[in-house]
Amino acid sequence: MNHGIRTIICPVKDAGGAKALFGKLLGSEPYVDHPYYVGFRLGQQEIGLLPNGHVTGMSGTLGYPHVDDIKKSLQALVNEGAEIQQPVKDVGAGRLVAAFKDADGNLIGLLQSA
């Protein structure tokens, strides 16, 4: 089951500057603030800042629909022509992410909570 795009990740080069900007934009402080990830929450929406995102190949903001079974969802999308860009990976505490490109070259993520 797909629960909609509830996580948006932005690659940033200046984590301090981005944290200040997003803090003002969202009217809150980050709920998590690590050198490798800064996360803000507004209800069920998460906005994440990824300081090393550009280094890992992220060229822009990436939306992550939340799914119940990431492997099954990813395979179903591949069967429809999607191309895997990042295989399923545990990013900590059992949270799984993956990314794929659609036929138009759009990069889309998937996220399965622990």
C-alpha positions in Angstrom: 0.0 0.0 0.0 1.2 3.5 -0.8 0.7 6.2 1.8 1.6 9.2 -0.4 4.7 11.3 -0.5 5.5 12.0 3.1 9.2 12.5 2.9 11.1 15.1 0.8 14.9 15.1 0.8 16.9 18.1 -0.3 20.6 17.8 -1.0 22.5 20.8 0.5 26.0 22.1 0.4 25.8 24.4 3.4 24.0 22.5 6.1 24.1 25.4 8.6 22.6 27.9 6.1 20.0 25.4 4.9 19.0 24.5 8.4 18.5 28.2 9.2 16.5 28.8 6.0 14.3 25.8 6.4 13.8 26.6 10.1 12.4 30.0 9.1 10.4 28.6 6.2 8.8 25.8 8.3 8.6 27.8 11.6 10.3 25.1 13.6 13.6 23.6 14.7 14.8 20.3 13.4 13.7 17.2 15.3 17.0 15.5 14.3 20.3 17.4 13.6 23.3 15.2 12.7 26.2 16.0 10.4 24.8 13.5 7.8 21.1 14.4 8.1 18.9 17.3 9.4 15.2 16.5 9.6 12.1 18.7 10.1 8.6 17.4 10.8 5.3 19.1 10.1 2.5 16.6 11.0 3.2 13.5 9.0 5.4 15.4 6.5 9.2 15.2 6.8 11.6 17.6 5.1 15.1 16.3 5.2 18.4 18.0 4.4 21.1 15.8 3.2 24.6 17.5 3.5 26.3 14.9 1.3 23.5 14.5 -1.2 25.3 16.1 -4.1 28.3 13.9 -3.5 26.1 10.8 -3.8 24.6 12.0 -7.1 21.4 13.8 -6.0 20.9 16.7 -8.4 17.7 18.0 -6.8 14.9 17.5 -4.3 13.6 14.0 -4.2 10.1 12.9 -3.0 9.6 9.5 -1.2 6.2 7.9 -1.2 5.9 5.7 1.9 5.1 2.0 1.1 4.4 -1.0 3.2 6.6 -3.4 1.2 9.5 -1.6 -0.6 10.8 -4.7 -2.4 7.4 -5.7 -3.7 6.6 -2.1 -4.7 10.0 -1.6 -6.5 9.6 -4.8 -8.4 6.1 -3.9 -9.5 7.5 -0.6 -10.8 10.4 -2.3 -12.6 7.9 -4.6 -14.2 6.2 -1.4 -15.6 9.4 0.0 -17.0 11.1 1.8 -14.1 14.9 1.7 -13.9 16.4 1.2 -10.5 18.8 4.0 -9.5 19.4 3.0 -5.9 18.6 -0.5 -4.7 16.9 -1.0 -1.4 19.1 0.2 1.4 18.8 0.4 5.1 19.5 4.0 6.2 19.3 3.3 9.9 17.0 1.7 12.5 15.4 -0.5 9.8 14.2 2.4 7.6 14.5 1.3 4.0 14.9 3.5 0.9 15.3 3.0 -2.8 15.1 5.2 -5.9 14.1 4.6 -9.5 13.7 6.6 -12.7 10.5 6.5 -14.7 10.3 6.4 -18.5 10.8 10.2 -18.6 13.9 10.2 -16.5 12.3 11.5 -13.4 14.0 10.3 -10.2 11.5 9.1 -7.5 12.2 7.5 -4.1 10.5 4.9 -2.1 10.6 4.6 1.7 9.5 1.8 4.0 9.4 2.7 7.8 10.8 0.2 10.2 
